[in-house]
C-alpha cells in the first residue's frame, strides 16, 4: 500500500515526462524504504518496540488495522462482485469449512479442515472456475467479466517460459517493495492455528525453488482474482476479530 500511495502521489503525477516521473518515483520509493527500515531496525534491536507494545490495547490497535483495511477495500468485496459466480462460492465455502467443519477429522487425529481450509477451498473453486471456462460460460460475456472470471484470458500458461531466472535474480537482489508483514497474515495465523517458524521456512524454500519455474507461477496466475479477493475479506475479518 505505501508503494501505491507513492506512485499515485499528485506531485509525481504532475511530471509530464514519463522517464523523469519514473526516476523520481523510484527515488521516492527507495528513500521511503530506507527511512522506514531504519526506524524498524532501531526499534527492533533497541527493544523499544517490546517496551512500548505492552501499552498497546486492542482498543487502540483496532482503528490502525481498520485504516489499513479501508485502504485496501477496493481489493475486497468490489473484486468479489466482479465475478459473483466464483467470488461468492469461495467466500461461503471458506467460512463454512473453517468455522463449521474445523473439528471434523477425516484422518486419525489430523484436523484436515482446520489446518488446510484455504488449500481445500481454493482447489475446489479453482476446478469449478476451470469447468466454467471450458464449458463456454463466458464466451459471449463482456470483456471485464471475462478478465475477472476466465482462467485462460491472458493465455499465461501457454506463453510462460519453463525457466524464469529473472524472477530468481529479482528476489535475490531485491524488488521494488520492502520485505514486510501484512495484516492478512495475522488472520492466516488465527485461521489455521499454525504459527511454527519451521512452516514459514519450508514455505519460503518452496517459493524460492518454484520461482525458477515460469510455468508453475503461470498456473497460479490463472486463478481468477475474485478468489483472492474473497480470501482477503475473510482473512482481514479474522485479523480484526
DOMI-790583 format. One record per residue (C-alpha): residue number from 1; x, y, z. Coordinates in Angstrom, 2 decimals, m for minus. Last residue first. Layout:
# DOMI-790583
<atom><i>NUM</i><px>X</px><py>Y</py><pz>Z</pz></atom>
...
This chain:
# DOMI-790583
<atom><i>241</i><px>m11.51</px><py>m10.01</py><pz>15.40</pz></atom>
<atom><i>240</i><px>m9.86</px><py>m7.54</py><pz>13.07</pz></atom>
<atom><i>239</i><px>m7.50</px><py>m10.23</py><pz>11.82</pz></atom>
<atom><i>238</i><px>m10.36</px><py>m12.65</py><pz>11.23</pz></atom>
<atom><i>237</i><px>m12.08</px><py>m10.06</py><pz>9.03</pz></atom>
<atom><i>236</i><px>m8.82</px><py>m9.47</py><pz>7.20</pz></atom>
<atom><i>235</i><px>m8.56</px><py>m13.15</py><pz>6.45</pz></atom>
<atom><i>234</i><px>m12.16</px><py>m13.48</py><pz>5.28</pz></atom>
<atom><i>233</i><px>m12.19</px><py>m10.41</py><pz>3.01</pz></atom>
<atom><i>232</i><px>m8.74</px><py>m11.23</py><pz>1.61</pz></atom>
<atom><i>231</i><px>m9.87</px><py>m14.76</py><pz>0.83</pz></atom>
<atom><i>230</i><px>m12.79</px><py>m13.34</py><pz>m1.16</pz></atom>
<atom><i>229</i><px>m10.44</px><py>m11.07</py><pz>m3.10</pz></atom>
<atom><i>228</i><px>m8.08</px><py>m13.96</py><pz>m3.78</pz></atom>
<atom><i>227</i><px>m10.90</px><py>m15.95</py><pz>m5.36</pz></atom>
<atom><i>226</i><px>m12.14</px><py>m12.83</py><pz>m7.19</pz></atom>
<atom><i>225</i><px>m8.70</px><py>m12.74</py><pz>m8.91</pz></atom>
<atom><i>224</i><px>m9.34</px><py>m15.80</py><pz>m11.03</pz></atom>
<atom><i>223</i><px>m6.53</px><py>m18.38</py><pz>m10.63</pz></atom>
<atom><i>222</i><px>m4.50</px><py>m18.32</py><pz>m13.85</pz></atom>
<atom><i>221</i><px>m1.59</px><py>m16.69</py><pz>m12.04</pz></atom>
<atom><i>220</i><px>m1.18</px><py>m19.91</py><pz>m10.07</pz></atom>
<atom><i>219</i><px>m0.56</px><py>m21.86</py><pz>m13.25</pz></atom>
<atom><i>218</i><px>1.72</px><py>m19.11</py><pz>m14.57</pz></atom>
<atom><i>217</i><px>3.89</px><py>m19.38</py><pz>m11.47</pz></atom>
<atom><i>216</i><px>4.47</px><py>m23.06</py><pz>m12.12</pz></atom>
<atom><i>215</i><px>5.09</px><py>m22.48</py><pz>m15.81</pz></atom>
<atom><i>214</i><px>7.84</px><py>m19.97</py><pz>m15.04</pz></atom>
<atom><i>213</i><px>9.82</px><py>m22.42</py><pz>m12.95</pz></atom>
<atom><i>212</i><px>12.61</px><py>m20.53</py><pz>m11.16</pz></atom>
<atom><i>211</i><px>10.17</px><py>m19.11</py><pz>m8.62</pz></atom>
<atom><i>210</i><px>9.37</px><py>m22.74</py><pz>m7.77</pz></atom>
<atom><i>209</i><px>12.57</px><py>m23.18</py><pz>m5.80</pz></atom>
<atom><i>208</i><px>12.43</px><py>m19.86</py><pz>m3.92</pz></atom>
<atom><i>207</i><px>8.73</px><py>m20.32</py><pz>m3.15</pz></atom>
<atom><i>206</i><px>9.25</px><py>m23.87</py><pz>m1.87</pz></atom>
<atom><i>205</i><px>12.09</px><py>m22.74</py><pz>0.37</pz></atom>
<atom><i>204</i><px>9.99</px><py>m19.89</py><pz>1.73</pz></atom>
<atom><i>203</i><px>7.23</px><py>m22.37</py><pz>2.57</pz></atom>
<atom><i>202</i><px>9.72</px><py>m24.58</py><pz>4.41</pz></atom>
<atom><i>201</i><px>10.93</px><py>m21.61</py><pz>6.44</pz></atom>
<atom><i>200</i><px>7.38</px><py>m20.44</py><pz>7.22</pz></atom>
<atom><i>199</i><px>6.41</px><py>m23.93</py><pz>8.38</pz></atom>
<atom><i>198</i><px>9.56</px><py>m24.12</py><pz>10.50</pz></atom>
<atom><i>197</i><px>8.61</px><py>m20.87</py><pz>12.17</pz></atom>
<atom><i>196</i><px>5.52</px><py>m22.55</py><pz>13.57</pz></atom>
<atom><i>195</i><px>2.41</px><py>m20.40</py><pz>13.96</pz></atom>
<atom><i>194</i><px>m0.26</px><py>m22.80</py><pz>12.72</pz></atom>
<atom><i>193</i><px>m3.72</px><py>m22.04</py><pz>14.09</pz></atom>
<atom><i>192</i><px>m5.03</px><py>m22.20</py><pz>10.51</pz></atom>
<atom><i>191</i><px>m7.31</px><py>m19.14</py><pz>10.61</pz></atom>
<atom><i>190</i><px>m5.70</px><py>m17.35</py><pz>13.53</pz></atom>
<atom><i>189</i><px>m2.35</px><py>m17.48</py><pz>11.77</pz></atom>
<atom><i>188</i><px>m3.99</px><py>m16.52</py><pz>8.48</pz></atom>
<atom><i>187</i><px>m5.65</px><py>m13.52</py><pz>10.13</pz></atom>
<atom><i>186</i><px>m2.25</px><py>m12.28</py><pz>11.22</pz></atom>
<atom><i>185</i><px>m1.03</px><py>m12.90</py><pz>7.69</pz></atom>
<atom><i>184</i><px>m3.83</px><py>m10.70</py><pz>6.40</pz></atom>
<atom><i>183</i><px>m2.31</px><py>m7.78</py><pz>8.27</pz></atom>
<atom><i>182</i><px>0.71</px><py>m7.98</py><pz>6.03</pz></atom>
<atom><i>181</i><px>4.32</px><py>m8.49</py><pz>7.00</pz></atom>
<atom><i>180</i><px>7.28</px><py>m6.76</py><pz>5.44</pz></atom>
<atom><i>179</i><px>10.02</px><py>m7.19</py><pz>2.89</pz></atom>
<atom><i>178</i><px>10.21</px><py>m3.88</py><pz>1.11</pz></atom>
<atom><i>177</i><px>8.93</px><py>m3.18</py><pz>m2.36</pz></atom>
<atom><i>176</i><px>10.78</px><py>m2.51</py><pz>m5.59</pz></atom>
<atom><i>175</i><px>12.48</px><py>m5.87</py><pz>m5.53</pz></atom>
<atom><i>174</i><px>15.75</px><py>m7.07</py><pz>m4.06</pz></atom>
<atom><i>173</i><px>18.89</px><py>m8.67</py><pz>m5.46</pz></atom>
<atom><i>172</i><px>17.99</px><py>m12.29</py><pz>m4.72</pz></atom>
<atom><i>171</i><px>14.26</px><py>m11.99</py><pz>m5.49</pz></atom>
<atom><i>170</i><px>14.83</px><py>m10.28</py><pz>m8.80</pz></atom>
<atom><i>169</i><px>17.53</px><py>m12.79</py><pz>m9.62</pz></atom>
<atom><i>168</i><px>15.04</px><py>m15.62</py><pz>m9.10</pz></atom>
<atom><i>167</i><px>12.39</px><py>m13.86</py><pz>m11.17</pz></atom>
<atom><i>166</i><px>14.89</px><py>m13.31</py><pz>m13.97</pz></atom>
<atom><i>165</i><px>15.79</px><py>m17.00</py><pz>m13.96</pz></atom>
<atom><i>164</i><px>12.28</px><py>m17.89</py><pz>m15.08</pz></atom>
<atom><i>163</i><px>12.58</px><py>m21.42</py><pz>m16.59</pz></atom>
<atom><i>162</i><px>9.66</px><py>m23.10</py><pz>m18.36</pz></atom>
<atom><i>161</i><px>8.75</px><py>m19.92</py><pz>m20.18</pz></atom>
<atom><i>160</i><px>5.18</px><py>m18.53</py><pz>m19.91</pz></atom>
<atom><i>159</i><px>3.19</px><py>m18.31</py><pz>m23.16</pz></atom>
<atom><i>158</i><px>0.96</px><py>m21.38</py><pz>m22.78</pz></atom>
<atom><i>157</i><px>0.33</px><py>m20.83</py><pz>m19.07</pz></atom>
<atom><i>156</i><px>m0.36</px><py>m17.12</py><pz>m19.34</pz></atom>
<atom><i>155</i><px>m3.01</px><py>m17.32</py><pz>m22.06</pz></atom>
<atom><i>154</i><px>m4.31</px><py>m13.92</py><pz>m20.84</pz></atom>
<atom><i>153</i><px>m7.95</px><py>m15.00</py><pz>m20.58</pz></atom>
<atom><i>152</i><px>m7.24</px><py>m18.61</py><pz>m19.67</pz></atom>
<atom><i>151</i><px>m8.78</px><py>m18.89</py><pz>m16.19</pz></atom>
<atom><i>150</i><px>m11.85</px><py>m16.83</py><pz>m17.04</pz></atom>
<atom><i>149</i><px>m13.73</px><py>m14.95</py><pz>m14.35</pz></atom>
<atom><i>148</i><px>m12.23</px><py>m11.49</py><pz>m13.85</pz></atom>
<atom><i>147</i><px>m10.99</px><py>m10.84</py><pz>m17.39</pz></atom>
<atom><i>146</i><px>m14.07</px><py>m12.49</py><pz>m18.90</pz></atom>
<atom><i>145</i><px>m16.36</px><py>m10.26</py><pz>m16.87</pz></atom>
<atom><i>144</i><px>m14.44</px><py>m7.12</py><pz>m17.83</pz></atom>
<atom><i>143</i><px>m14.56</px><py>m8.22</py><pz>m21.52</pz></atom>
<atom><i>142</i><px>m18.33</px><py>m8.60</py><pz>m21.68</pz></atom>
<atom><i>141</i><px>m19.80</px><py>m12.13</py><pz>m21.90</pz></atom>
<atom><i>140</i><px>m20.14</px><py>m14.07</py><pz>m25.14</pz></atom>
<atom><i>139</i><px>m17.78</px><py>m16.96</py><pz>m24.32</pz></atom>
<atom><i>138</i><px>m18.09</px><py>m16.70</py><pz>m20.55</pz></atom>
<atom><i>137</i><px>m19.95</px><py>m19.96</py><pz>m19.96</pz></atom>
<atom><i>136</i><px>m18.03</px><py>m21.75</py><pz>m22.69</pz></atom>
<atom><i>135</i><px>m17.80</px><py>m25.13</py><pz>m20.96</pz></atom>
<atom><i>134</i><px>m14.03</px><py>m24.82</py><pz>m20.59</pz></atom>
<atom><i>133</i><px>m14.30</px><py>m21.56</py><pz>m18.62</pz></atom>
<atom><i>132</i><px>m16.99</px><py>m22.83</py><pz>m16.27</pz></atom>
<atom><i>131</i><px>m15.05</px><py>m26.07</py><pz>m15.74</pz></atom>
<atom><i>130</i><px>m11.88</px><py>m24.11</py><pz>m14.97</pz></atom>
<atom><i>129</i><px>m13.84</px><py>m21.97</py><pz>m12.49</pz></atom>
<atom><i>128</i><px>m15.06</px><py>m25.11</py><pz>m10.67</pz></atom>
<atom><i>127</i><px>m11.53</px><py>m26.51</py><pz>m10.59</pz></atom>
<atom><i>126</i><px>m10.39</px><py>m23.24</py><pz>m8.99</pz></atom>
<atom><i>125</i><px>m13.37</px><py>m23.33</py><pz>m6.62</pz></atom>
<atom><i>124</i><px>m12.41</px><py>m26.78</py><pz>m5.31</pz></atom>
<atom><i>123</i><px>m8.67</px><py>m26.13</py><pz>m5.16</pz></atom>
<atom><i>122</i><px>m9.12</px><py>m22.77</py><pz>m3.42</pz></atom>
<atom><i>121</i><px>m11.42</px><py>m24.33</py><pz>m0.82</pz></atom>
<atom><i>120</i><px>m9.12</px><py>m27.22</py><pz>0.04</pz></atom>
<atom><i>119</i><px>m5.93</px><py>m25.15</py><pz>0.10</pz></atom>
<atom><i>118</i><px>m7.59</px><py>m22.46</py><pz>2.20</pz></atom>
<atom><i>117</i><px>m9.09</px><py>m24.88</py><pz>4.72</pz></atom>
<atom><i>116</i><px>m5.81</px><py>m26.75</py><pz>5.30</pz></atom>
<atom><i>115</i><px>m5.18</px><py>m26.93</py><pz>9.05</pz></atom>
<atom><i>114</i><px>m8.74</px><py>m26.75</py><pz>10.43</pz></atom>
<atom><i>113</i><px>m10.34</px><py>m28.83</py><pz>7.69</pz></atom>
<atom><i>112</i><px>m7.65</px><py>m31.51</py><pz>7.99</pz></atom>
<atom><i>111</i><px>m7.85</px><py>m31.84</py><pz>11.76</pz></atom>
<atom><i>110</i><px>m5.45</px><py>m34.81</py><pz>11.99</pz></atom>
<atom><i>109</i><px>m6.05</px><py>m37.16</py><pz>14.93</pz></atom>
<atom><i>108</i><px>m6.99</px><py>m40.04</py><pz>12.62</pz></atom>
<atom><i>107</i><px>m7.92</px><py>m38.79</py><pz>9.18</pz></atom>
<atom><i>106</i><px>m11.29</px><py>m37.34</py><pz>8.22</pz></atom>
<atom><i>105</i><px>m11.37</px><py>m35.28</py><pz>11.40</pz></atom>
<atom><i>104</i><px>m14.25</px><py>m32.82</py><pz>11.73</pz></atom>
<atom><i>103</i><px>m13.44</px><py>m30.14</py><pz>14.31</pz></atom>
<atom><i>102</i><px>m12.82</px><py>m27.46</py><pz>11.66</pz></atom>
<atom><i>101</i><px>m16.04</px><py>m28.29</py><pz>9.83</pz></atom>
<atom><i>100</i><px>m18.21</px><py>m25.39</py><pz>10.97</pz></atom>
<atom><i>99</i><px>m15.86</px><py>m22.40</py><pz>11.10</pz></atom>
<atom><i>98</i><px>m13.12</px><py>m23.15</py><pz>8.59</pz></atom>
<atom><i>97</i><px>m15.18</px><py>m25.18</py><pz>6.13</pz></atom>
<atom><i>96</i><px>m18.25</px><py>m22.95</py><pz>6.20</pz></atom>
<atom><i>95</i><px>m16.38</px><py>m19.65</py><pz>6.09</pz></atom>
<atom><i>94</i><px>m14.12</px><py>m20.83</py><pz>3.28</pz></atom>
<atom><i>93</i><px>m17.08</px><py>m22.23</py><pz>1.34</pz></atom>
<atom><i>92</i><px>m19.15</px><py>m19.06</py><pz>1.68</pz></atom>
<atom><i>91</i><px>m16.40</px><py>m16.81</py><pz>0.34</pz></atom>
<atom><i>90</i><px>m15.35</px><py>m19.32</py><pz>m2.33</pz></atom>
<atom><i>89</i><px>m18.97</px><py>m19.57</py><pz>m3.53</pz></atom>
<atom><i>88</i><px>m19.42</px><py>m15.75</py><pz>m3.57</pz></atom>
<atom><i>87</i><px>m16.29</px><py>m14.98</py><pz>m5.58</pz></atom>
<atom><i>86</i><px>m16.83</px><py>m17.51</py><pz>m8.36</pz></atom>
<atom><i>85</i><px>m20.43</px><py>m16.90</py><pz>m9.50</pz></atom>
<atom><i>84</i><px>m20.15</px><py>m13.32</py><pz>m8.27</pz></atom>
<atom><i>83</i><px>m17.42</px><py>m12.36</py><pz>m10.72</pz></atom>
<atom><i>82</i><px>m16.79</px><py>m8.61</py><pz>m10.49</pz></atom>
<atom><i>81</i><px>m18.60</px><py>m8.62</py><pz>m7.15</pz></atom>
<atom><i>80</i><px>m15.67</px><py>m10.33</py><pz>m5.45</pz></atom>
<atom><i>79</i><px>m13.47</px><py>m7.50</py><pz>m6.72</pz></atom>
<atom><i>78</i><px>m15.78</px><py>m4.94</py><pz>m5.08</pz></atom>
<atom><i>77</i><px>m15.75</px><py>m7.06</py><pz>m1.89</pz></atom>
<atom><i>76</i><px>m12.01</px><py>m6.94</py><pz>m1.32</pz></atom>
<atom><i>75</i><px>m9.28</px><py>m5.28</py><pz>m3.38</pz></atom>
<atom><i>74</i><px>m11.19</px><py>m1.98</py><pz>m3.43</pz></atom>
<atom><i>73</i><px>m11.17</px><py>m2.02</py><pz>0.38</pz></atom>
<atom><i>72</i><px>m7.38</px><py>m1.94</py><pz>0.53</pz></atom>
<atom><i>71</i><px>m7.12</px><py>1.48</py><pz>2.18</pz></atom>
<atom><i>70</i><px>m10.07</px><py>0.54</py><pz>4.38</pz></atom>
<atom><i>69</i><px>m8.09</px><py>m2.46</py><pz>5.63</pz></atom>
<atom><i>68</i><px>m5.12</px><py>m0.36</py><pz>6.66</pz></atom>
<atom><i>67</i><px>m7.46</px><py>2.07</py><pz>8.41</pz></atom>
<atom><i>66</i><px>m9.13</px><py>m0.81</py><pz>10.28</pz></atom>
<atom><i>65</i><px>m5.78</px><py>m2.12</py><pz>11.48</pz></atom>
<atom><i>64</i><px>m5.00</px><py>1.30</py><pz>12.95</pz></atom>
<atom><i>63</i><px>m8.51</px><py>1.65</py><pz>14.40</pz></atom>
<atom><i>62</i><px>m8.23</px><py>m1.80</py><pz>16.09</pz></atom>
<atom><i>61</i><px>m4.82</px><py>m1.11</py><pz>17.63</pz></atom>
<atom><i>60</i><px>m6.01</px><py>1.37</py><pz>20.24</pz></atom>
<atom><i>59</i><px>m8.98</px><py>m0.64</py><pz>21.50</pz></atom>
<atom><i>58</i><px>m6.88</px><py>m3.81</py><pz>21.39</pz></atom>
<atom><i>57</i><px>m4.51</px><py>m2.14</py><pz>23.88</pz></atom>
<atom><i>56</i><px>m0.97</px><py>m1.01</py><pz>23.18</pz></atom>
<atom><i>55</i><px>0.87</px><py>m0.19</py><pz>26.41</pz></atom>
<atom><i>54</i><px>2.72</px><py>m3.51</py><pz>26.47</pz></atom>
<atom><i>53</i><px>3.92</px><py>m2.78</py><pz>22.94</pz></atom>
<atom><i>52</i><px>6.00</px><py>0.18</py><pz>24.16</pz></atom>
<atom><i>51</i><px>8.75</px><py>m1.84</py><pz>25.82</pz></atom>
<atom><i>50</i><px>8.82</px><py>m4.54</py><pz>23.16</pz></atom>
<atom><i>49</i><px>9.02</px><py>m1.94</py><pz>20.42</pz></atom>
<atom><i>48</i><px>11.88</px><py>m0.18</py><pz>22.19</pz></atom>
<atom><i>47</i><px>13.87</px><py>m3.42</py><pz>22.15</pz></atom>
<atom><i>46</i><px>16.95</px><py>m1.50</py><pz>20.89</pz></atom>
<atom><i>45</i><px>17.36</px><py>m4.03</py><pz>18.08</pz></atom>
<atom><i>44</i><px>13.74</px><py>m3.75</py><pz>16.96</pz></atom>
<atom><i>43</i><px>13.08</px><py>m0.02</py><pz>17.27</pz></atom>
<atom><i>42</i><px>16.41</px><py>0.81</py><pz>15.61</pz></atom>
<atom><i>41</i><px>15.82</px><py>m1.66</py><pz>12.79</pz></atom>
<atom><i>40</i><px>12.22</px><py>m0.53</py><pz>12.31</pz></atom>
<atom><i>39</i><px>13.23</px><py>3.13</py><pz>12.11</pz></atom>
<atom><i>38</i><px>15.98</px><py>2.32</py><pz>9.63</pz></atom>
<atom><i>37</i><px>13.58</px><py>0.21</py><pz>7.55</pz></atom>
<atom><i>36</i><px>11.13</px><py>3.09</py><pz>7.24</pz></atom>
<atom><i>35</i><px>13.81</px><py>5.62</py><pz>6.28</pz></atom>
<atom><i>34</i><px>15.48</px><py>3.37</py><pz>3.71</pz></atom>
<atom><i>33</i><px>12.19</px><py>2.15</py><pz>2.24</pz></atom>
<atom><i>32</i><px>10.85</px><py>5.70</py><pz>1.90</pz></atom>
<atom><i>31</i><px>14.05</px><py>6.85</py><pz>0.22</pz></atom>
<atom><i>30</i><px>13.94</px><py>3.97</py><pz>m2.26</pz></atom>
<atom><i>29</i><px>10.28</px><py>4.64</py><pz>m3.08</pz></atom>
<atom><i>28</i><px>10.92</px><py>8.36</py><pz>m3.58</pz></atom>
<atom><i>27</i><px>13.91</px><py>7.62</py><pz>m5.79</pz></atom>
<atom><i>26</i><px>11.84</px><py>5.16</py><pz>m7.81</pz></atom>
<atom><i>25</i><px>9.10</px><py>7.76</py><pz>m8.28</pz></atom>
<atom><i>24</i><px>11.57</px><py>10.49</py><pz>m9.29</pz></atom>
<atom><i>23</i><px>13.13</px><py>8.23</py><pz>m11.94</pz></atom>
<atom><i>22</i><px>9.74</px><py>7.04</py><pz>m13.25</pz></atom>
<atom><i>21</i><px>8.42</px><py>10.60</py><pz>m13.47</pz></atom>
<atom><i>20</i><px>11.54</px><py>11.64</py><pz>m15.36</pz></atom>
<atom><i>19</i><px>11.05</px><py>8.81</py><pz>m17.83</pz></atom>
<atom><i>18</i><px>7.35</px><py>9.50</py><pz>m18.32</pz></atom>
<atom><i>17</i><px>7.80</px><py>13.23</py><pz>m18.96</pz></atom>
<atom><i>16</i><px>4.71</px><py>15.09</py><pz>m17.77</pz></atom>
<atom><i>15</i><px>5.54</px><py>15.32</py><pz>m14.07</pz></atom>
<atom><i>14</i><px>2.21</px><py>16.23</py><pz>m12.44</pz></atom>
<atom><i>13</i><px>1.74</px><py>12.60</py><pz>m11.37</pz></atom>
<atom><i>12</i><px>4.73</px><py>12.88</py><pz>m9.06</pz></atom>
<atom><i>11</i><px>3.27</px><py>15.79</py><pz>m7.10</pz></atom>
<atom><i>10</i><px>m0.13</px><py>14.08</py><pz>m7.03</pz></atom>
<atom><i>9</i><px>1.17</px><py>10.91</py><pz>m5.40</pz></atom>
<atom><i>8</i><px>m0.14</px><py>7.83</py><pz>m7.21</pz></atom>
<atom><i>7</i><px>3.22</px><py>6.02</py><pz>m7.20</pz></atom>
<atom><i>6</i><px>3.88</px><py>7.00</py><pz>m3.58</pz></atom>
<atom><i>5</i><px>0.45</px><py>5.78</py><pz>m2.45</pz></atom>
<atom><i>4</i><px>0.95</px><py>2.54</py><pz>m4.34</pz></atom>
<atom><i>3</i><px>4.27</px><py>1.95</py><pz>m2.59</pz></atom>
<atom><i>2</i><px>2.68</px><py>2.65</py><pz>0.78</pz></atom>
<atom><i>1</i><px>0.00</px><py>0.00</py><pz>0.00</pz></atom>
